[in-house]
Amino acid sequence: MLGASLNKVFDYFKSRWQSSWNYSLWALLIFPLSPLLGAVTIGFVALITWLKQYRKISRRPLNWGFALLSVLLIVTAGFAQDKTAAFLGLFNLLPFFLLFAAHSTLIQTFAQLRQMAWILVIGSLPVAIIGLGQLFLGWSLKLEILWIVFAWTIRPGGNPPGRIASLFLHANTFAAYLAIVFILGLGLWLENYQQLKVKRRQCGLLPSRSISLAQPLVEKSWVDVKGDQASQASGVSPSRATAGQKSFLPTPYSSLPLLFLTVAMITNFIALIFTNSRNGWAIAILACLAYALYQGWRILVGGVAAIVSSVLLAAFAPSVVAQFFRQYVPAFFWARLNDDMYPDRPVALMRKTQWEFAWSLAQEHPLTGWGLRSFSGLYKAQMQIPLGHPHNLFLMLSAETGFPSAFLFYGLLAWILITGVQLLRKSKYINTEDRLIFFSYLLAFVAWFLFNTVDVTLFDFRLNALSWLILAGICGVVHRYDPIRLGRLDPP
């Protein structure tokens, strides 16, 4: 009786799989405001996708790699000095491997990438406004509704003081979130700008000329027509899949999306500046340069390079040169870069010290490491200062799980990035109008990677889930449009 009831429940959930992508979008929208509701929703979507697409997921070689990595991580936890902490640390990795595997099957089209980017930008705006109010208006709040369903803690003045953290636990974590959203939002802004440019040419408001990049945007709406083929392969009717996608897209050629994106990008960029995160600043600047190079805007590249050079010279040049540039560059920037803003920082809190200690731990236990979540206790015992992580993901994994696990983890990530870049370069696989959004996701992935060379975003559930969804989006599209690159074994 119980078994039959459970089967009916699972059959009902499977029948609702066609709406799973919409549920994922809603989860991303509420994630910043309610991590619990977002986690439950996105976990529900992953479960239904696994039930529906188990065979397809299990046939992909990339997922075999993550399965092998999971086994290695479990083995290393068994060798840890503090086994309880190590096994608890697995929850920062293993569930997200399952999330990645499910959503790399669920996400198959460029239209879905656009939808996810739009939802992230929309959801980021209230969080950025709360952060600005926290810093400049002294907003503070400690609110819990239904236990932890809605749990908001806003510290007046930020965390650390003087740095925006908004609803996140630390300013650096918030900066990583803003940097990723800023990159995806900037890609959407450029795409909308090109659309309006084409529309104005058609209306005779601009001189007509050849525009190979933007012209196809007129010939086809944002909904990817290839999504019908992908929907048929997944067992979803094309009409219902397309209707679900259209509901989340702005009206093509309207000026309102561009206006909204402009406001959102300016707000997010201002919030990113006041997180006072050097990592976030660098990633945002590099992203702007990457977009300018991609678009061929040489003047913008030169302007950004000149501004960055002026700030760097004000921070690190010899005294005579630095004093000249400091007349024009605000101390808020150059003093943060060279640490003059925090001159009395203990040596144990410097990243170089943390990296050296993590490297020494990795060398002592190169195969199995010391166990996940072990760095904090070991560092405190040595330096007498509590520290959660060594501000470098690779060094942390090497010290806590050993070199084999760390190299396999980064090897799988490199595989995704390389295949994504290869697909972007193959114009025959991607329509011209889809290249920009895919480039945005690759750039967001690179930004996440760079941020984790000087910090660790693994411990914030929202940011961790977001990074794996971005990877899943890249992998899913690559698998859909260039199956040979990821060793596709399942039938189309």
Backbone torsions as a table, in degrees:
resi	resn	phi	psi	omega
1	MET	NA	-48.4	179.7
2	LEU	-64.2	-41.0	179.7
3	GLY	-62.8	-40.3	179.1
4	ALA	-65.7	-38.5	178.8
5	SER	-65.1	-42.3	179.0
6	LEU	-64.2	-38.9	178.5
7	ASN	-62.5	-38.7	177.9
8	LYS	-64.6	-39.6	178.7
9	VAL	-63.2	-47.1	-179.9
10	PHE	-64.2	-38.0	177.9
11	ASP	-63.6	-38.0	177.9
12	TYR	-64.9	-44.7	179.4
13	PHE	-62.0	-40.4	179.7
14	LYS	-63.9	-37.7	179.3
15	SER	-65.4	-21.9	179.5
16	ARG	-92.7	7.9	-176.0
17	TRP	-61.4	-30.4	-178.3
18	GLN	-63.2	-21.2	177.9
19	SER	-94.6	2.0	-174.5
20	SER	-60.2	-38.7	-178.1
21	TRP	-64.9	-39.6	176.9
22	ASN	-62.6	-38.2	177.4
23	TYR	-64.6	-37.2	177.1
24	SER	-62.8	-39.2	178.8
25	LEU	-64.9	-41.9	177.3
26	TRP	-63.7	-38.2	178.2
27	ALA	-61.9	-43.3	178.4
28	LEU	-64.2	-34.3	-179.2
29	LEU	-66.8	-39.7	-176.4
30	ILE	-94.0	-6.7	-177.4
31	PHE	-51.8	-50.8	-177.3
32	PRO	-62.4	-31.3	-176.4
33	LEU	-89.5	-33.4	-180.0
34	SER	-142.2	89.0	-179.8
35	PRO	-58.3	-34.2	-178.1
36	LEU	-66.2	-49.8	178.6
37	LEU	-61.8	-40.2	178.1
38	GLY	-63.5	-41.5	-179.2
39	ALA	-66.2	-43.3	-179.9
40	VAL	-63.3	-43.2	-178.1
41	THR	-66.1	-47.0	-177.0
42	ILE	-71.6	-29.7	174.0
43	GLY	-67.8	-38.2	176.3
44	PHE	-61.6	-44.2	178.8
45	VAL	-61.8	-44.9	179.8
46	ALA	-61.3	-40.4	179.9
47	LEU	-63.0	-47.8	-179.4
48	ILE	-62.9	-39.1	179.2
49	THR	-65.6	-40.9	176.7
50	TRP	-61.5	-43.5	-179.6
51	LEU	-63.7	-37.8	-176.6
52	LYS	-82.5	-35.8	-170.6
53	GLN	-120.1	30.1	-175.2
54	TYR	-57.5	-44.7	-177.5
55	ARG	-64.6	-42.5	179.3
56	LYS	-64.3	-43.1	-179.6
57	ILE	-63.5	-43.0	-175.6
58	SER	-72.2	-13.7	-179.2
59	ARG	-90.8	-7.6	-176.1
60	ARG	-85.1	124.4	-178.1
61	PRO	-58.8	-33.1	179.2
62	LEU	-62.3	-38.3	177.2
63	ASN	-68.3	-30.1	173.5
64	TRP	-61.4	-40.0	178.5
65	GLY	-61.2	-42.8	178.5
66	PHE	-70.3	-29.4	175.1
67	ALA	-66.4	-43.2	176.5
68	LEU	-62.3	-42.1	177.9
69	LEU	-61.8	-39.0	178.4
70	SER	-61.1	-41.9	178.7
71	VAL	-63.4	-44.5	178.9
72	LEU	-61.1	-40.6	179.9
73	LEU	-65.7	-38.6	177.9
74	ILE	-65.8	-40.3	178.3
75	VAL	-63.1	-44.5	-180.0
76	THR	-64.0	-34.5	176.7
77	ALA	-63.8	-32.9	177.6
78	GLY	-68.3	-23.3	178.7
79	PHE	-94.6	-0.6	-175.4
80	ALA	-69.9	152.3	175.4
81	GLN	-67.4	-42.7	175.7
82	ASP	-108.5	90.5	-173.8
83	LYS	-67.0	-34.0	179.6
84	THR	-62.8	-47.4	179.1
85	ALA	-64.1	-38.8	-178.4
86	ALA	-66.0	-43.5	179.9
87	PHE	-69.4	-33.2	174.1
88	LEU	-65.9	-35.1	178.8
89	GLY	-64.5	-22.3	178.0
90	LEU	-62.8	-24.1	-178.6
91	PHE	-71.0	-12.3	173.5
92	ASN	-83.0	-5.6	-175.9
93	LEU	-128.0	-58.8	-170.4
94	LEU	-59.3	-46.7	178.8
95	PRO	-60.7	-29.6	-178.8
96	PHE	-77.5	-25.2	171.5
97	PHE	-64.5	-41.7	177.7
98	LEU	-65.8	-39.7	177.1
99	LEU	-61.5	-43.9	178.7
100	PHE	-61.9	-47.2	-177.6
101	ALA	-61.3	-40.7	-179.0
102	ALA	-68.7	-46.6	-174.4
103	HIS	-78.1	-21.2	173.7
104	SER	-70.8	-17.3	172.0
105	THR	-89.3	-36.3	-177.8
106	LEU	-72.0	-38.8	-179.2
107	ILE	-89.7	118.6	-175.5
108	GLN	-132.7	-12.8	-172.5
109	THR	-127.1	161.2	176.7
110	PHE	-69.7	-28.2	176.4
111	ALA	-61.1	-38.4	178.0
112	GLN	-67.1	-36.4	176.5
113	LEU	-62.6	-41.1	178.1
114	ARG	-63.3	-44.5	-179.1
115	GLN	-59.3	-45.8	-179.1
116	MET	-63.6	-40.0	178.3
117	ALA	-63.3	-43.2	178.6
118	TRP	-61.1	-45.4	-179.4
119	ILE	-62.4	-40.4	179.3
120	LEU	-64.5	-40.8	179.5
121	VAL	-66.4	-44.6	179.6
122	ILE	-61.5	-44.4	-178.8
123	GLY	-69.0	-22.9	-177.4
124	SER	-78.3	-24.2	-173.3
125	LEU	-62.8	-49.8	178.2
126	PRO	-63.3	-33.1	179.9
127	VAL	-67.6	-40.4	177.8
128	ALA	-66.0	-39.7	179.0
129	ILE	-64.9	-41.2	176.6
130	ILE	-60.3	-40.8	179.0
131	GLY	-63.9	-42.5	178.6
132	LEU	-65.1	-39.3	175.7
133	GLY	-65.3	-34.9	177.4
134	GLN	-60.4	-41.8	-174.8
135	LEU	-83.9	-42.4	-171.1
136	PHE	-99.7	-23.9	-178.6
137	LEU	-112.3	0.5	177.8
138	GLY	69.9	26.5	179.7
139	TRP	-61.8	138.3	175.9
140	SER	-144.7	146.0	-176.9
141	LEU	-162.7	140.8	169.9
142	LYS	-136.0	100.8	-172.1
143	LEU	-127.5	131.4	175.4
144	GLU	-131.2	122.1	177.7
145	ILE	-119.8	127.1	-178.6
146	LEU	55.0	55.5	-179.5
147	TRP	66.9	-104.5	-178.0
148	ILE	-116.2	16.1	178.4
149	VAL	-61.4	-48.1	170.3
150	PHE	-124.0	104.7	-179.7
151	ALA	-126.5	103.3	-177.6
152	TRP	-110.6	126.9	174.3
153	THR	-126.9	112.6	179.8
154	ILE	-117.8	114.3	-179.4
155	ARG	-90.0	128.7	179.8
156	PRO	-62.9	132.2	179.8
157	GLY	87.0	-5.9	176.8
158	GLY	91.8	179.9	178.4
159	ASN	-146.8	112.6	-3.9
160	PRO	-62.1	163.9	-177.9
161	PRO	-54.5	135.3	-178.9
162	GLY	89.4	-0.4	-179.1
163	ARG	-129.3	128.7	-177.4
164	ILE	-63.6	131.7	172.4
165	ALA	-125.0	-20.2	-179.3
166	SER	54.7	-129.8	-178.7
167	LEU	-87.5	1.2	178.3
168	PHE	-89.3	163.6	-174.6
169	LEU	-75.3	-26.8	-175.3
170	HIS	-146.6	152.7	-178.7
171	ALA	-62.0	-36.5	-179.3
172	ASN	-65.3	-39.5	177.9
173	THR	-64.8	-42.1	177.8
174	PHE	-64.0	-37.6	178.2
175	ALA	-63.1	-41.6	178.2
176	ALA	-62.4	-41.7	177.8
177	TYR	-62.8	-47.5	-179.1
178	LEU	-63.5	-38.2	-179.0
179	ALA	-63.3	-43.2	179.8
180	ILE	-65.3	-46.4	-179.7
181	VAL	-65.6	-37.8	178.7
182	PHE	-60.9	-41.5	-179.8
183	ILE	-65.0	-47.7	179.8
184	LEU	-66.2	-38.7	178.3
185	GLY	-65.9	-36.3	178.3
186	LEU	-66.3	-36.1	175.3
187	GLY	-63.4	-43.0	176.5
188	LEU	-63.6	-39.2	-179.9
189	TRP	-61.6	-46.2	179.1
190	LEU	-62.1	-39.6	179.7
191	GLU	-65.1	-43.6	178.7
192	ASN	-67.7	-37.0	177.3
193	TYR	-61.4	-42.4	178.5
194	GLN	-65.5	-38.2	178.4
195	GLN	-61.6	-47.6	180.0
196	LEU	-64.6	-34.2	178.2
197	LYS	-63.1	-43.5	178.4
198	VAL	-64.6	-41.9	-179.4
199	LYS	-61.9	-43.0	-179.9
200	ARG	-65.1	-35.1	176.6
201	ARG	-65.3	-41.2	-179.9
202	GLN	-64.7	-33.2	179.7
203	CYS	-82.5	-2.4	178.4
204	GLY	83.1	13.1	179.7
205	LEU	-82.7	-19.5	177.3
206	LEU	-127.1	152.1	178.1
207	PRO	-63.7	139.6	-179.4
208	SER	-77.7	135.7	175.1
209	ARG	-158.0	170.8	-176.7
210	SER	-68.8	129.8	179.3
211	ILE	-137.3	81.2	-173.9
212	SER	-64.8	-28.3	-176.0
213	LEU	-77.5	-43.3	-170.8
214	ALA	-96.5	-21.4	-171.8
215	GLN	-54.6	-42.3	-178.0
216	PRO	-62.0	-18.2	-179.2
217	LEU	-63.8	-22.8	179.2
218	VAL	-79.3	-28.7	-172.2
219	GLU	-81.7	-12.3	-173.3
220	LYS	-153.9	143.1	179.8
221	SER	-74.4	176.5	-178.0
222	TRP	-69.0	-20.3	-179.7
223	VAL	-72.4	125.2	-175.3
224	ASP	-74.5	118.7	-178.7
225	VAL	-65.6	-23.7	177.7
226	LYS	-72.3	-12.0	177.0
227	GLY	-62.1	-27.6	177.4
228	ASP	-62.8	-42.2	178.9
229	GLN	-65.2	-41.9	179.7
230	ALA	-65.3	-37.1	179.8
231	SER	-66.6	-39.6	178.2
232	GLN	-63.9	-38.0	179.4
233	ALA	-66.7	-25.6	-177.8
234	SER	-94.4	-1.1	-179.5
235	GLY	85.5	16.3	-179.7
236	VAL	-108.8	136.7	179.3
237	SER	-65.3	135.6	-178.0
238	PRO	-58.6	-38.4	-177.3
239	SER	-64.2	-41.7	-178.7
240	ARG	-71.7	-37.9	179.1
241	ALA	-64.6	-44.1	-179.4
242	THR	-65.5	-40.0	179.5
243	ALA	-63.7	-38.3	178.1
244	GLY	-65.3	-35.5	-179.4
245	GLN	-72.7	-38.7	-176.7
246	LYS	-63.8	-30.4	-175.2
247	SER	-66.4	-18.3	-177.5
248	PHE	-106.3	7.7	-176.9
249	LEU	-107.8	141.0	174.6
250	PRO	-70.5	161.8	179.4
251	THR	-66.6	125.6	179.3
252	PRO	-59.2	143.4	173.6
253	TYR	72.4	1.5	174.9
254	SER	-76.9	147.5	178.5
255	SER	-81.9	-13.7	-177.6
256	LEU	-64.5	-42.9	177.3
257	PRO	-58.1	-41.8	179.9
258	LEU	-65.6	-39.5	178.6
259	LEU	-65.0	-44.4	178.4
260	PHE	-62.1	-45.3	-179.9
261	LEU	-62.4	-36.8	178.2
262	THR	-62.1	-46.7	179.0
263	VAL	-64.0	-44.7	-178.2
264	ALA	-64.1	-42.0	-179.0
265	MET	-67.8	-39.8	178.0
266	ILE	-64.9	-43.7	179.5
267	THR	-62.7	-46.2	179.7
268	ASN	-64.7	-37.7	-179.6
269	PHE	-67.9	-40.7	177.0
270	ILE	-63.0	-44.2	178.0
271	ALA	-62.2	-39.2	178.9
272	LEU	-62.9	-39.3	178.3
273	ILE	-60.4	-43.0	-174.4
274	PHE	-86.5	1.3	164.5
275	THR	-70.6	-16.2	178.4
276	ASN	59.2	33.3	-179.7
277	SER	-99.5	114.2	178.0
278	ARG	-61.4	-36.2	179.2
279	ASN	-64.1	-45.1	179.2
280	GLY	-63.3	-41.4	177.9
281	TRP	-59.2	-49.5	-176.7
282	ALA	-61.0	-42.0	-178.1
283	ILE	-67.2	-40.7	178.8
284	ALA	-63.4	-41.9	179.6
285	ILE	-66.5	-44.3	178.5
286	LEU	-62.5	-36.6	178.5
287	ALA	-65.3	-42.2	177.8
288	CYS	-62.1	-41.8	177.6
289	LEU	-63.7	-40.9	-179.5
290	ALA	-63.7	-43.8	177.5
291	TYR	-64.0	-41.4	-179.7
292	ALA	-63.3	-41.7	177.3
293	LEU	-65.9	-40.7	-179.4
294	TYR	-63.8	-37.9	-179.9
295	GLN	-84.1	-11.6	-179.3
296	GLY	78.4	27.5	180.0
297	TRP	-90.7	84.7	-173.5
298	ARG	-66.7	-36.0	-178.8
299	ILE	-63.9	-42.7	178.8
300	LEU	-64.8	-40.3	177.5
301	VAL	-59.3	-45.7	179.1
302	GLY	-63.0	-40.4	179.7
303	GLY	-65.1	-46.0	178.7
304	VAL	-64.0	-41.2	179.0
305	ALA	-61.9	-39.3	179.2
306	ALA	-65.1	-42.7	179.3
307	ILE	-64.2	-46.2	-179.8
308	VAL	-62.7	-42.0	179.5
309	SER	-62.5	-38.9	179.5
310	SER	-63.6	-42.0	179.5
311	VAL	-66.3	-42.7	-179.6
312	LEU	-66.0	-39.4	177.6
313	LEU	-66.2	-38.1	177.3
314	ALA	-64.9	-28.1	-177.1
315	ALA	-89.8	-39.1	-168.1
316	PHE	-124.1	-6.6	-178.1
317	ALA	-71.4	163.2	173.4
318	PRO	-54.0	156.5	-169.5
319	SER	-51.9	-45.1	-176.3
320	VAL	-62.8	-45.8	-179.7
321	VAL	-69.4	-43.4	-177.4
322	ALA	-61.2	-40.3	-178.7
323	GLN	-62.4	-35.6	178.5
324	PHE	-63.3	-48.1	-177.3
325	PHE	-72.3	-26.7	-179.8
326	ARG	-70.5	-11.8	173.8
327	GLN	-70.2	-23.1	-174.6
328	TYR	-114.6	-26.3	-178.8
329	VAL	-95.0	125.2	179.2
330	PRO	-59.8	141.9	179.4
331	ALA	-62.3	-23.0	178.2
332	PHE	-53.8	-33.0	-177.3
333	PHE	-92.0	-55.8	-173.3
334	TRP	-70.5	-32.3	179.1
335	ALA	-70.6	-28.6	176.1
336	ARG	-74.3	-37.1	-178.0
337	LEU	-66.8	-43.9	-177.3
338	ASN	-95.8	9.6	175.6
339	ASP	70.2	13.0	173.8
340	ASP	-64.9	-21.4	178.9
341	MET	-69.7	-28.0	179.6
342	TYR	-128.5	73.3	-171.5
343	PRO	-73.1	-20.8	-174.2
344	ASP	-103.4	25.4	-178.7
345	ARG	-66.8	131.5	178.3
346	PRO	-62.0	147.7	-179.6
347	VAL	-59.2	-34.7	-177.6
348	ALA	-66.6	-19.9	179.5
349	LEU	-91.8	-2.9	178.2
350	MET	-80.3	141.5	-175.9
351	ARG	-62.1	-36.2	-180.0
352	LYS	-58.9	-42.7	178.6
353	THR	-63.3	-43.6	-179.5
354	GLN	-64.8	-41.1	-179.0
355	TRP	-66.0	-42.0	179.2
356	GLU	-62.9	-40.8	179.3
357	PHE	-66.5	-43.7	179.0
358	ALA	-62.6	-39.9	178.9
359	TRP	-64.7	-38.9	178.1
360	SER	-66.0	-36.8	176.9
361	LEU	-64.8	-41.9	179.9
362	ALA	-63.1	-37.7	180.0
363	GLN	-69.8	-28.6	179.5
364	GLU	-74.5	-36.0	178.4
365	HIS	-129.2	74.8	-171.2
366	PRO	-71.8	-24.0	-174.3
367	LEU	-92.0	-45.9	-175.1
368	THR	-115.1	-9.6	-180.0
369	GLY	69.2	-170.8	-177.7
370	TRP	-98.0	-5.7	-177.8
371	GLY	106.4	141.5	178.2
372	LEU	-58.5	144.0	179.3
373	ARG	66.9	20.9	-179.7
374	SER	-92.6	-20.5	-173.5
375	PHE	-60.5	-42.4	-175.0
376	SER	-58.6	-48.3	-179.6
377	GLY	-65.7	-42.0	-179.7
378	LEU	-65.9	-39.7	-178.6
379	TYR	-69.7	-38.4	179.0
380	LYS	-66.1	-39.1	178.2
381	ALA	-64.6	-32.3	-177.8
382	GLN	-86.0	-42.2	-171.6
383	MET	-106.6	-9.8	-179.6
384	GLN	64.3	25.7	177.5
385	ILE	-133.4	127.2	178.6
386	PRO	-71.3	135.0	-179.8
387	LEU	-150.2	130.6	-173.9
388	GLY	-75.2	-33.0	-175.6
389	HIS	-160.1	166.3	-175.4
390	PRO	-87.7	13.8	177.5
391	HIS	58.5	36.2	172.4
392	ASN	-163.1	115.9	-173.6
393	LEU	-65.3	-41.8	-178.2
394	PHE	-64.7	-44.9	179.0
395	LEU	-65.5	-36.2	178.6
396	MET	-64.6	-46.3	179.0
397	LEU	-66.1	-37.1	178.6
398	SER	-64.0	-41.4	-179.0
399	ALA	-73.4	-35.4	-172.9
400	GLU	-96.6	-24.9	-178.2
401	THR	-124.1	-5.7	-179.6
402	GLY	93.0	162.5	-177.4
403	PHE	-66.1	-39.6	-179.1
404	PRO	-58.2	-45.5	-179.8
405	SER	-66.3	-42.3	-178.3
406	ALA	-64.3	-44.6	-179.5
407	PHE	-68.2	-36.7	177.4
408	LEU	-66.1	-42.0	178.8
409	PHE	-58.9	-50.1	-179.2
410	TYR	-71.7	-28.1	176.0
411	GLY	-65.5	-40.5	177.8
412	LEU	-65.9	-40.5	177.3
413	LEU	-64.5	-41.1	178.6
414	ALA	-63.3	-37.0	177.9
415	TRP	-60.1	-45.6	179.2
416	ILE	-62.0	-45.8	-178.1
417	LEU	-64.8	-45.2	-177.7
418	ILE	-63.5	-44.6	179.5
419	THR	-66.3	-34.0	176.9
420	GLY	-65.5	-43.7	178.4
421	VAL	-64.6	-40.5	178.6
422	GLN	-62.7	-40.5	178.3
423	LEU	-65.7	-39.8	179.5
424	LEU	-62.1	-34.5	-178.9
425	ARG	-78.3	-16.5	-179.1
426	LYS	-93.8	93.2	-175.7
427	SER	-62.3	-24.3	-177.6
428	LYS	-72.1	-17.3	178.7
429	TYR	-90.7	-25.5	-174.9
430	ILE	-122.2	131.8	173.0
431	ASN	-64.9	150.4	-174.6
432	THR	-57.0	-40.1	-175.3
433	GLU	-73.4	-11.7	-178.5
434	ASP	-96.9	-8.2	-173.7
435	ARG	-67.7	-36.7	-175.7
436	LEU	-66.6	-44.1	-179.0
437	ILE	-67.0	-36.5	178.2
438	PHE	-68.6	-39.3	175.4
439	PHE	-59.6	-37.9	179.9
440	SER	-62.0	-40.9	-179.8
441	TYR	-69.7	-39.6	175.6
442	LEU	-62.2	-40.0	179.4
443	LEU	-66.5	-38.9	176.8
444	ALA	-64.4	-37.8	176.8
445	PHE	-63.9	-44.6	177.9
446	VAL	-62.4	-38.8	178.4
447	ALA	-62.6	-44.4	177.3
448	TRP	-60.4	-42.6	179.8
449	PHE	-62.1	-47.2	-179.4
450	LEU	-63.9	-39.9	179.8
451	PHE	-61.9	-36.1	-178.3
452	ASN	-79.9	-1.3	171.1
453	THR	-81.8	-17.6	179.9
454	VAL	-125.9	6.3	178.4
455	ASP	-160.8	179.8	177.2
456	VAL	-135.2	118.9	-178.8
457	THR	-99.6	9.3	-172.7
458	LEU	-66.9	-27.6	-168.5
459	PHE	-90.8	-5.4	172.4
460	ASP	-97.9	117.7	-172.9
461	PHE	-59.7	-42.8	-177.2
462	ARG	-62.8	-45.9	-178.0
463	LEU	-70.3	-36.7	178.4
464	ASN	-64.5	-46.0	178.9
465	ALA	-63.5	-41.1	-179.7
466	LEU	-61.4	-43.2	-179.1
467	SER	-64.3	-39.2	179.6
468	TRP	-71.9	-30.6	175.8
469	LEU	-69.4	-36.1	175.5
470	ILE	-64.1	-43.8	176.5
471	LEU	-62.2	-41.0	179.4
472	ALA	-64.1	-38.8	177.9
473	GLY	-62.0	-44.4	178.5
474	ILE	-62.6	-48.4	-176.3
475	CYS	-65.1	-42.1	-179.0
476	GLY	-63.3	-42.1	179.8
477	VAL	-68.9	-41.8	177.4
478	VAL	-59.8	-43.6	-179.0
479	HIS	-66.2	-32.4	-179.0
480	ARG	-75.7	-40.4	-172.0
481	TYR	-100.9	-19.3	178.6
482	ASP	-143.1	70.3	-170.8
483	PRO	-61.1	-28.6	-176.1
484	ILE	-64.3	-31.6	-175.6
485	ARG	-63.5	-32.7	-179.6
486	LEU	-109.3	19.3	174.8
487	GLY	62.9	47.1	-177.2
488	ARG	-64.3	125.3	-179.3
489	LEU	-111.3	-18.5	-178.4
490	ASP	-84.7	151.6	-178.3
491	PRO	-67.2	147.6	179.3
492	PRO	-67.6	NA	NA
